[in-house]
């Protein structure tokens, strides 16, 4: 029974790889790939023409908060090398 299952899985994997190879080596697939490679600029340009232009509604949305920088200025200086010194 174990040999039968192993043979079945081997055949299943073999069929998968053969069908994948057959699909990718088919004339239809090769023609489609070549067409897309040759006309990629035309395809991109046609897709760009269909894009909508959005209105900019982000004016005055971001407000800078300088309270954090003021807090750091009031604190004592920090230095990594001072942490390694013995007192």
Secondary structure, DSSP 4 states (H G I P E B T S, - for coil): -HHHHHHHHHHHHHHHHHHHHHHHTSHHHHHHHHHHHHTHHHHHHHHHHTPPPPP---TT------HHHHHHHHSPP--HHHHHS--
